[in-house]
Amino acid sequence: MPDKDFREILKKVNQFEIKQDTDIVELINSLKDTGFNAKKLALACEIYYEMIKDSDCVKFFGLAGALVPVGMQKVIYDFIKEGYIDILVSTGANLTHDLAEALGYHHLQGNFESKEIDDKDLHREEINRIYDVYMPNKVYQGIEDFVSELEIPDNQMSVSSFLRFLGNQLPKDSCSILRICSEMQIPIFCPAFTDSGLALQLGFHHQKLNLNHFTDMLEMVNLAWDAKIAGVCIVGGGVPKNFILQSLQFSPNSAKYAIQITMDRPEPGGLSGATLREAISWGKINETARYSTLISDATIALPIILWFLKNKNKIKN
């Protein structure tokens, strides 16, 4: 027989009510006593709030997926501006699209189900599709014009140093992730930088450029090593997730707080779908950590988490 009757840990599900004056903090607090992904969302919000209130916590944020093209640029920007991110690890694609928006170009929305939009026609009209978001080729042409005129101060600098330099070249009034990170001295790591449109343009126009990835790898390990307490939020998975977690694996302090927002499944064994619980076996997440693996579209969950954090902070302050 178990030491403790499992019925002692069970409690009534909250059949919550949404009223006209219910705010986001009340809603999330209500979801804590439900189940499924609603409860996991509430737990993720609670964990992130604990991270930002823990003055010793270094907050690592992994960003994968097409978040900027779909309209999440200002959401990520606000996470940074509000101090909710200390170290950003991103795919090159999000940084490429962030640069495009900062330069005054825009992504377009459409209806994927529309029979009037055919991918063959889009190709002929030089328009690229990301599910139901569209981007004309002229955006890449504008990026190329900008990149070709850059006066890069050091052809051997690290990727993170180049991204800081790049951010400083962008308009001050833009909601650019690159720009705000440069201003706030938040490091951006992009371990798969060459796998992006921005890097292709750089390679074409600055053929002496040889950005140093190993410098960034060692710097990331140092940051993880020096973190008294580590907290992670992983949006999607892929290379940003691994870059953060492998650094924590080789550090004395594994993550005390951990959140992952993903739509991927764990059964194929890929990292993007691997649960945070699995990461405990690797020493990446602490055995006593508070964590939540949220199976959700990040375009839904991430704005809600930001909304909750902003309002919870306002109440507490």
C-alpha positions as CSV (number, residue, x, y, z in Angstrom):
1,M,0.0,0.0,0.0
2,P,1.3,3.5,-0.7
3,D,2.3,5.7,2.2
4,K,-0.3,8.3,1.3
5,D,-3.8,7.7,-0.1
6,F,-3.8,9.3,-3.6
7,R,-7.3,10.6,-2.8
8,E,-5.8,13.0,-0.3
9,I,-4.1,15.0,-3.2
10,L,-7.2,15.2,-5.3
11,K,-9.5,18.2,-5.1
12,K,-12.6,19.6,-6.7
13,V,-12.3,21.0,-10.3
14,N,-13.1,24.7,-10.4
15,Q,-16.1,25.3,-12.6
16,F,-15.1,28.9,-13.0
17,E,-17.1,31.8,-14.2
18,I,-16.1,34.7,-16.5
19,K,-17.8,37.9,-15.6
20,Q,-17.8,41.2,-17.5
21,D,-15.2,42.6,-15.2
22,T,-13.0,39.5,-15.0
23,D,-9.4,40.4,-15.7
24,I,-6.5,38.3,-16.9
25,V,-5.0,37.7,-13.5
26,E,-8.4,36.5,-12.2
27,L,-8.8,34.2,-15.2
28,I,-5.4,32.6,-14.8
29,N,-5.9,32.1,-11.1
30,S,-9.2,30.4,-11.9
31,L,-7.5,28.1,-14.5
32,K,-5.1,26.9,-11.8
33,D,-7.9,24.7,-10.4
34,T,-9.0,23.2,-13.7
35,G,-7.1,20.6,-15.8
36,F,-5.5,19.8,-19.1
37,N,-3.6,22.6,-20.9
38,A,-5.6,25.3,-19.1
39,K,-4.0,24.3,-15.9
40,K,-0.6,24.0,-17.5
41,L,-1.0,27.6,-18.9
42,A,-1.8,28.9,-15.5
43,L,1.2,27.0,-14.0
44,A,3.4,28.5,-16.8
45,C,2.2,32.0,-15.9
46,E,2.8,31.4,-12.2
47,I,6.3,30.0,-12.8
48,Y,7.3,32.9,-15.1
49,Y,6.1,35.4,-12.4
50,E,8.2,33.6,-9.9
51,M,11.2,33.9,-12.2
52,I,10.9,37.7,-12.6
53,K,10.4,38.2,-8.9
54,D,13.4,36.1,-8.0
55,S,16.2,38.7,-8.1
56,D,18.9,35.9,-8.4
57,C,17.2,34.3,-11.4
58,V,18.8,34.6,-14.8
59,K,16.0,34.2,-17.4
60,F,17.0,32.3,-20.6
61,F,14.5,32.6,-23.4
62,G,14.5,30.3,-26.5
63,L,12.7,31.6,-29.6
64,A,11.9,29.3,-32.5
65,G,9.0,29.2,-35.0
66,A,7.7,32.0,-37.2
67,L,6.8,34.3,-34.4
68,V,7.8,37.6,-35.9
69,P,6.1,37.0,-39.3
70,V,2.8,36.2,-37.6
71,G,2.7,39.4,-35.6
72,M,4.5,38.6,-32.3
73,Q,7.4,41.0,-32.7
74,K,6.0,43.6,-30.2
75,V,5.2,40.8,-27.8
76,I,8.8,39.6,-27.7
77,Y,9.9,43.3,-27.7
78,D,7.8,43.9,-24.6
79,F,9.1,40.7,-22.8
80,I,12.6,42.3,-23.3
81,K,11.6,45.9,-22.4
82,E,9.8,44.8,-19.2
83,G,12.9,42.9,-18.1
84,Y,11.4,39.4,-18.5
85,I,14.3,38.2,-20.6
86,D,18.0,38.3,-19.6
87,I,19.4,36.1,-22.4
88,L,17.7,35.5,-25.8
89,V,18.5,32.6,-28.0
90,S,16.8,32.8,-31.4
91,T,16.6,31.2,-34.8
92,G,18.0,33.3,-37.6
93,A,14.6,33.4,-39.3
94,N,13.0,35.4,-36.5
95,L,15.9,37.9,-36.6
96,T,15.7,38.2,-40.4
97,H,12.0,39.0,-40.2
98,D,12.6,41.4,-37.3
99,L,15.1,43.2,-39.4
100,A,12.5,43.4,-42.2
101,E,9.9,45.0,-40.0
102,A,12.5,47.4,-38.5
103,L,13.4,48.6,-42.0
104,G,9.7,49.4,-42.7
105,Y,8.6,46.3,-44.6
106,H,5.6,44.3,-43.6
107,H,4.3,40.8,-43.6
108,L,0.8,40.4,-45.1
109,Q,-2.1,38.4,-43.8
110,G,-4.5,36.3,-45.9
111,N,-6.8,33.3,-45.7
112,F,-5.2,29.9,-46.2
113,E,-8.5,28.3,-46.9
114,S,-9.2,30.8,-49.8
115,K,-9.5,29.1,-53.2
116,E,-8.5,32.4,-54.8
117,I,-4.9,32.1,-53.5
118,D,-2.9,29.4,-55.3
119,D,0.8,28.8,-54.4
120,K,1.7,28.6,-58.1
121,D,0.2,32.1,-58.6
122,L,2.1,33.3,-55.5
123,H,5.3,32.0,-56.9
124,R,4.7,33.8,-60.3
125,E,3.9,37.0,-58.4
126,E,7.1,36.6,-56.2
127,I,5.2,36.3,-53.0
128,N,6.2,33.7,-50.3
129,R,3.7,32.0,-48.0
130,I,4.1,31.1,-44.3
131,Y,0.8,29.2,-43.8
132,D,-1.6,32.2,-43.9
133,V,1.0,35.0,-43.7
134,Y,2.7,36.3,-46.9
135,M,5.9,38.1,-47.7
136,P,6.8,39.6,-51.1
137,N,10.3,39.0,-52.4
138,K,10.9,42.7,-52.4
139,V,11.3,42.4,-48.6
140,Y,14.4,40.3,-49.1
141,Q,15.6,42.8,-51.7
142,G,15.3,45.6,-49.2
143,I,17.2,43.5,-46.6
144,E,19.9,42.9,-49.2
145,D,20.2,46.7,-50.0
146,F,20.6,47.4,-46.2
147,V,23.1,44.5,-45.6
148,S,25.3,45.4,-48.6
149,E,25.9,48.9,-47.2
150,L,26.9,47.8,-43.7
151,E,30.4,48.7,-42.6
152,I,31.2,45.8,-40.4
153,P,34.0,46.7,-37.9
154,D,35.4,43.2,-37.4
155,N,35.1,40.2,-39.7
156,Q,36.0,37.7,-37.0
157,M,33.6,38.9,-34.3
158,S,31.2,36.5,-32.6
159,V,27.6,36.1,-33.9
160,S,26.2,37.8,-30.7
161,S,28.6,40.7,-31.2
162,F,27.5,41.1,-34.8
163,L,23.8,41.1,-33.8
164,R,24.5,43.8,-31.2
165,F,26.2,45.8,-33.8
166,L,23.3,45.2,-36.2
167,G,20.7,46.3,-33.7
168,N,22.5,49.6,-33.2
169,Q,22.1,50.3,-37.0
170,L,18.3,50.1,-36.8
171,P,15.9,53.0,-36.4
172,K,15.5,54.0,-32.7
173,D,11.7,54.3,-33.0
174,S,11.2,50.7,-34.3
175,C,9.9,47.9,-32.1
176,S,12.8,45.7,-33.2
177,I,14.0,42.8,-31.1
178,L,17.5,43.4,-32.4
179,R,17.4,47.1,-31.5
180,I,15.9,46.8,-27.9
181,C,18.4,44.0,-27.1
182,S,21.3,46.2,-28.2
183,E,20.0,49.2,-26.2
184,M,19.4,47.1,-23.0
185,Q,22.6,45.0,-23.5
186,I,20.7,41.8,-23.6
187,P,22.8,39.2,-25.5
188,I,21.2,37.5,-28.5
189,F,22.7,34.1,-29.4
190,C,21.8,32.6,-32.7
191,P,23.7,29.2,-32.9
192,A,22.3,28.3,-36.4
193,F,22.7,31.8,-37.8
194,T,23.9,30.7,-41.2
195,D,20.5,29.0,-41.6
196,S,18.7,32.2,-42.4
197,G,18.0,34.7,-45.2
198,L,19.9,37.4,-43.3
199,A,23.1,35.3,-43.1
200,L,22.8,34.4,-46.8
201,Q,22.8,38.1,-47.7
202,L,25.7,38.7,-45.4
203,G,27.6,35.9,-47.0
204,F,27.0,37.2,-50.5
205,H,28.0,40.8,-49.8
206,H,30.7,40.4,-47.1
207,Q,32.7,37.3,-48.2
208,K,35.5,38.0,-45.8
209,L,33.1,37.8,-42.9
210,N,33.7,34.7,-40.7
211,L,31.6,35.1,-37.6
212,N,32.8,33.1,-34.6
213,H,30.3,30.5,-33.3
214,F,32.7,28.9,-30.7
215,T,33.1,32.2,-28.9
216,D,29.3,32.3,-28.4
217,M,29.2,28.7,-27.3
218,L,31.7,29.3,-24.6
219,E,30.1,32.6,-23.5
220,M,26.7,30.8,-23.2
221,V,28.3,28.2,-21.0
222,N,29.9,30.9,-18.8
223,L,26.5,32.7,-18.4
224,A,24.8,29.4,-17.4
225,W,27.7,28.6,-15.1
226,D,27.6,32.0,-13.4
227,A,23.8,32.0,-13.0
228,K,23.1,31.6,-9.3
229,I,19.6,30.5,-10.3
230,A,18.5,29.7,-13.8
231,G,15.0,30.0,-15.3
232,V,14.1,29.0,-18.9
233,C,11.2,29.7,-21.2
234,I,11.4,27.7,-24.5
235,V,9.1,28.8,-27.3
236,G,9.0,26.0,-29.8
237,G,12.2,24.0,-29.6
238,G,14.9,23.1,-32.0
239,V,18.4,24.7,-31.8
240,P,17.5,27.5,-29.4
241,K,16.2,24.9,-26.9
242,N,19.2,22.7,-27.1
243,F,21.7,25.6,-27.0
244,I,20.2,26.8,-23.7
245,L,19.7,23.4,-22.1
246,Q,23.1,21.9,-23.1
247,S,24.8,24.9,-21.4
248,L,22.9,24.2,-18.2
249,Q,23.8,20.6,-18.5
250,F,27.5,21.4,-18.1
251,S,26.9,24.0,-15.3
252,P,26.7,23.4,-11.6
253,N,23.1,24.8,-11.4
254,S,20.4,23.2,-13.5
255,A,17.2,25.2,-14.1
256,K,15.1,25.9,-11.1
257,Y,12.2,27.2,-13.2
258,A,11.3,25.9,-16.7
259,I,8.5,26.6,-19.2
260,Q,8.1,25.1,-22.7
261,I,5.4,26.0,-25.2
262,T,5.3,23.5,-28.0
263,M,3.0,21.7,-30.4
264,D,5.4,18.8,-31.0
265,R,5.0,15.4,-29.6
266,P,7.6,13.5,-27.5
267,E,7.1,10.0,-29.1
268,P,9.4,10.5,-32.1
269,G,12.3,11.4,-29.8
270,G,13.0,14.8,-31.3
271,L,14.1,17.6,-29.0
272,S,11.3,20.0,-29.9
273,G,8.7,17.6,-28.5
274,A,10.8,16.3,-25.6
275,T,9.2,17.1,-22.2
276,L,10.9,19.2,-19.6
277,R,10.6,16.2,-17.3
278,E,12.9,14.2,-19.6
279,A,15.4,17.0,-19.3
280,I,15.7,16.2,-15.6
281,S,17.5,12.9,-16.5
282,W,20.1,14.9,-18.3
283,G,20.7,17.3,-15.4
284,K,19.4,20.3,-17.5
285,I,16.4,20.8,-15.3
286,N,16.7,20.5,-11.5
287,E,15.0,17.6,-9.8
288,T,13.1,20.0,-7.6
289,A,12.3,22.5,-10.3
290,R,8.9,24.0,-11.0
291,Y,8.1,23.3,-14.6
292,S,5.3,23.3,-17.1
293,T,5.3,21.7,-20.6
294,L,2.4,23.5,-22.3
295,I,1.1,21.9,-25.5
296,S,-0.1,25.0,-27.3
297,D,0.3,27.2,-30.3
298,A,2.8,29.9,-29.0
299,T,0.8,32.6,-30.9
300,I,-2.0,31.9,-28.4
301,A,-0.1,31.2,-25.2
302,L,2.7,33.8,-25.3
303,P,0.5,36.9,-25.5
304,I,-1.6,35.6,-22.6
305,I,1.5,35.0,-20.5
306,L,2.8,38.5,-21.2
307,W,-0.7,40.0,-20.5
308,F,-0.7,38.1,-17.2
309,L,2.8,39.2,-16.2
310,K,2.1,42.9,-17.0
311,N,-1.1,43.0,-15.0
312,K,0.2,40.9,-12.1
313,N,3.2,43.2,-11.8
314,K,0.9,46.3,-11.8
315,I,-1.2,44.8,-9.0
316,K,1.8,44.0,-6.8
317,N,3.5,47.3,-7.5
